[in-house]
Amino acid sequence: MIYLIPGLGADKRVFQNLRPLLQGETQLLPWLTPNPEESLPEYAARMATDIPLEQTGLLVGVSFGGVVGLEINRIRPRLRTVLISSIPDASCLPPLLRLIRATRAYRLFPPQWLKLFPRAGQWYFGVSNGDEYQLFRQILRDMEPVYTRWAINRLLHWDSTHVGRSTQILGTHDRVFPPGPTPVDYLIRGGGHFMAYSHAQEISEILNKLAAAADC
């Protein structure tokens, strides 16, 4: 089984190129509406409700979905977490996000402001023109402000102590989580933060190999 968790503010559409290329059974784990004071481990436990305790296979998370995947992995340890455009622990937060956390700028600017500046978002997320940009704009349009604000807060204050090992797939051109000094398992040349959509073929080959090794 391959479980798929989309990125912050995204949904199943981010997997529309990738999912048909995956071998075996897949299941999307859609976002739930968070309770305002809900912790990340509590939220992950709700996300994992439909995953059997002894389930094996892959838990594939994009961006913030990877963080949630790692939290789910704490309580579903037989799964193998695969991070796409995501980070393996809180120490890997890039300088820009550390600055946003330190200045608390995320409290001053509503997430929905990004909807007003889609071209800035296009650059930051590495989205190409054409169909890819149109999909990106649709995802921005459908962003839920309450969820987005909660998720940003939880990401910036993530306690990743004793989080399990993961397999990381990162793009060389990712501006959100750029490659750093920490070794990356799979580096996709030219991949940006939206590469689950734009580089689906390369990523599917990696996932299918990992799924076969995990005997999904």
C-alpha positions in Angstrom: 0.0 0.0 0.0 1.2 3.5 -0.8 -0.5 6.3 1.3 -0.3 9.8 -0.2 -0.4 13.0 1.8 -0.5 16.3 -0.2 1.3 19.5 0.7 0.1 22.5 2.7 -3.0 23.9 1.1 -3.0 21.3 -1.6 -5.2 18.2 -2.3 -5.2 15.2 -4.5 -4.6 17.4 -7.6 -0.9 17.6 -6.7 -0.7 13.8 -7.3 -2.7 13.7 -10.6 0.4 13.1 -12.7 2.1 10.8 -10.2 -0.6 8.5 -9.0 -1.3 6.8 -12.4 2.4 5.9 -12.6 2.5 4.1 -9.3 2.4 0.3 -9.1 0.1 -1.3 -6.6 -2.7 0.1 -4.5 -2.7 3.8 -3.4 -4.8 5.7 -1.0 -5.0 9.4 -0.5 -5.1 10.8 3.1 -7.0 14.0 2.7 -6.5 16.9 5.1 -8.9 17.1 8.1 -10.0 20.4 9.6 -7.7 21.0 12.6 -9.0 22.1 16.0 -7.4 25.5 16.8 -5.3 24.2 19.7 -4.7 20.7 18.3 -1.1 19.6 18.5 0.7 18.0 15.5 0.8 14.5 17.1 -2.9 14.7 18.0 -3.7 15.8 14.4 -1.5 13.0 13.0 -3.3 10.5 15.1 -6.6 11.5 13.6 -5.1 11.3 10.1 -4.0 7.8 10.8 -7.4 6.5 12.0 -8.0 4.5 8.8 -4.5 3.0 8.7 -4.4 -0.5 10.3 -1.9 -0.7 13.2 0.2 -3.4 11.4 0.0 -1.8 8.0 3.2 -2.0 5.8 4.1 0.0 2.7 5.0 3.6 2.0 3.7 6.8 3.6 4.5 9.5 1.0 4.2 13.1 2.0 4.7 16.3 0.0 6.1 19.3 1.8 4.1 19.7 5.1 2.6 16.4 4.2 6.0 14.8 4.8 6.1 16.3 8.4 2.6 14.9 9.1 3.8 11.6 7.6 6.7 11.4 10.0 4.3 12.0 12.9 2.0 9.3 11.7 5.0 7.0 11.4 5.6 7.3 15.2 2.3 5.4 15.7 2.4 3.3 12.5 6.1 2.2 12.7 5.8 -0.5 10.1 5.3 2.0 7.3 8.2 3.7 5.6 8.0 7.4 5.3 9.1 9.0 2.0 9.5 12.8 1.9 8.9 14.7 -1.4 10.0 18.3 -1.2 10.1 18.0 2.6 12.5 17.9 5.5 13.4 15.0 7.8 13.5 17.0 11.0 13.1 20.5 12.4 16.8 21.2 12.2 16.5 21.3 8.4 14.3 24.4 8.3 15.9 26.8 5.9 17.1 30.3 7.0 14.1 32.1 5.5 11.6 30.0 7.5 13.8 30.4 10.6 13.6 34.1 10.1 9.8 34.1 9.7 9.6 32.0 12.9 11.9 34.4 14.9 10.2 37.5 13.8 6.7 36.0 14.0 6.0 37.5 10.6 3.6 34.6 9.9 1.2 36.1 12.5 1.1 39.5 10.7 0.4 38.4 7.1 -2.7 36.2 6.5 -1.9 33.2 4.3 -4.6 34.1 1.9 -2.6 37.1 0.8 -0.6 34.7 -1.4 -3.8 34.5 -3.5 -3.3 38.1 -4.4 0.3 37.6 -5.7 0.2 34.3 -7.6 3.3 35.2 -9.7 5.4 35.6 -6.5 4.2 32.2 -5.4 4.9 30.8 -8.8 8.6 31.8 -8.5 8.9 30.7 -4.9 7.4 27.2 -5.5 9.1 26.8 -8.9 6.0 26.4 -10.9 6.2 26.5 -14.7 3.9 28.4 -17.0 1.0 26.7 -18.7 -1.1 23.9 -17.2 1.2 23.7 -14.2 0.6 27.4 -13.3 -3.1 27.1 -13.8 -3.3 24.2 -11.4 -1.2 26.1 -8.9 -3.6 29.1 -9.1 -6.5 26.8 -8.6 -4.8 25.3 -5.5 -4.1 28.9 -4.2 -7.8 29.8 -4.8 -9.0 26.9 -2.8 -6.7 27.3 0.2 -8.5 27.2 3.5 -7.2 30.0 5.7 -7.9 28.4 9.1 -6.1 25.2 8.1 -3.2 27.0 6.4 -2.5 29.3 9.4 -2.6 26.3 11.8 -0.3 24.3 9.6 2.3 27.0 9.2 2.4 27.5 13.0 2.8 23.7 13.5 5.6 23.5 10.9 7.6 26.4 12.3 7.3 25.0 15.8 7.7 21.3 15.0 9.2 19.1 17.8 10.9 16.4 15.7 12.8 14.9 18.7 13.2 11.1 18.2 11.4 11.2 14.8 12.0 8.1 12.8 14.2 7.7 9.8 12.8 8.7 6.4 13.7 8.6 2.7 14.1 12.1 1.2 13.4 13.1 -2.4 14.4 16.7 -3.0 14.7 19.0 -6.0 17.9 20.8 -6.9 15.8 24.0 -7.5 13.6 23.8 -4.5 13.4 27.3 -2.9 11.1 26.3 0.0 13.3 23.5 1.2 16.6 23.9 -0.7 19.2 21.2 -0.5 21.7 21.8 2.3 24.6 20.1 3.9 22.6 17.1 5.1 22.8 14.2 2.6 19.7 13.7 0.4 18.7 10.2 -0.6 17.4 11.2 -4.1 18.1 14.5 -5.7 16.0 15.4 -8.7 17.9 17.6 -11.1 15.8 20.7 -12.0 13.0 19.8 -9.6 11.3 22.7 -7.7 8.9 22.5 -4.8 6.1 21.5 -7.2 8.0 18.5 -8.6 5.5 15.9 -7.4 3.5 17.2 -10.4 6.2 18.4 -12.7 8.7 15.5 -12.3 6.2 12.7 -11.7 7.9 10.2 -14.0 11.2 10.4 -12.2 9.6 10.3 -8.7 7.3 7.4 -9.7 10.3 5.3 -10.6 11.9 5.9 -7.2 8.6 5.2 -5.3 8.0 2.0 -7.3 11.4 0.8 -6.5 11.0 1.6 -2.8 7.5 0.0 -2.7 8.9 -3.2 -4.2 11.7 -3.3 -1.6 9.1 -2.8 1.1 7.1 -5.6 -0.3 3.9 -3.6 -0.4 
